[in-house]
């Protein structure tokens, strides 16, 4: 896997896209279906030819993530941006914990592989698949002491279909955090090379 700024930016955009969709669902009860499909599809990209292939092979698939990434890293003072950044940092922390739990990684990998048939039969945004992926997250990542507190409208979050989408997206966010680390990403990089990431994200959007 390439360790270039390009690959790190794409992986961060995937992470940012998942975090953004979690926020949208938590507050509004809906999100962009195409962006959702891109995030969920990334969980099944186990042997990609490139980082972009994880997200479907087209920059348009990850445009929402690139757009938000180029703004939240630049203006992380607005409450909207702070919430997305919190989700991103939490997902990076959870991925670091998961890396030290090989047995849990195996369980997640096996159960995602089992869900592949559901994905191919029903599609990446079908409630059956989202419920399946949500249960994987609940049975594994949710057992860590560190948990992501999703903030939003309680009535919206109490609906099963929304809770499933949120958990499935958090799992996809961790997939992107794995990809980011594999391409050379580190937490300090978000501080010291932030401007380079922003600049490259904006180049990719042109």
C-alpha positions, 0 to 999 in steps of 0.5 A, spaced: 500 500 500 502 506 498 504 511 503 503 517 499 500 524 501 495 522 496 493 516 499 493 518 506 488 524 504 483 519 500 483 515 507 482 521 511 476 523 506 473 516 507 474 517 514 471 524 514 465 522 509 463 516 514 463 521 520 459 526 516 454 522 515 453 519 522 452 527 524 447 528 518 443 521 520 444 523 528 441 530 527 436 529 521 435 522 520 437 522 513 444 522 509 446 522 501 445 515 499 450 515 494 455 517 499 453 512 504 454 506 499 461 508 498 462 508 505 459 501 506 462 498 500 469 500 503 468 494 508 468 489 502 474 492 499 479 487 502 484 486 496 484 493 492 489 495 487 489 502 490 486 506 495 481 510 491 479 503 489 477 502 496 471 507 495 469 505 488 475 508 484 472 514 482 473 521 486 466 523 485 464 517 490 468 520 495 467 527 494 463 529 500 468 526 504 474 531 501 469 537 501 468 536 508 475 534 510 478 541 506 473 545 511 473 542 518 481 541 518 481 549 516 476 552 520 475 547 526 472 552 531 465 551 529 460 546 533 459 543 526 466 542 525 468 540 532 463 534 532 466 531 526 473 532 528 471 528 535 468 523 531 474 522 526 479 522 532 475 517 536 475 512 530 482 513 530 483 512 537 478 506 536 482 503 530 489 503 534 485 499 540 483 494 535 490 493 532 492 491 539 486 486 539 488 480 533 482 476 535 477 481 535 480 483 528 479 476 526 472 476 528 470 482 524 473 480 518 470 473 518 463 476 519 464 482 514 466 476 509 459 472 511 455 479 510 458 479 503 453 475 500 447 479 503 451 485 500 451 482 493 444 480 493 441 486 496 445 492 495 450 496 500 444 500 503 439 495 504 436 495 511 438 487 512 446 489 510 446 495 515 443 491 521 448 486 520 454 490 520 451 494 526 451 488 530 458 486 528 460 493 531 455 492 537 458 485 538 466 488 538 468 495 537 462 497 542 465 493 548 471 497 548 472 502 554 472 508 549 466 509 546 463 514 541 458 518 544 453 520 538 450 526 539 443 529 535 436 528 536 434 522 541 428 521 537 431 520 531 437 516 534 432 511 537 429 509 531 432 502 529 434 503 522 438 510 524 441 506 529 443 501 524 446 506 519 450 510 525 453 503 527 455 501 520 458 507 518 462 507 524 465 501 522 466 503 515 470 509 519 474 504 522 476 501 516 478 508 513 482 509 519 486 502 518 487 504 511 490 511 513 495 508 518 497 503 513 498 509 508 503 512 513 498 516 517 499 518 524 495 522 529 500 528 530 500 528 522 493 531 523 497 537 526 503 538 523 501 536 516 494 539 516 495 544 511 498 539 506 492 535 507 487 541 506 491 543 500 491 536 496 484 535 498 482 541 494 486 539 488 482 533 488 476 537 488 478 541 482 
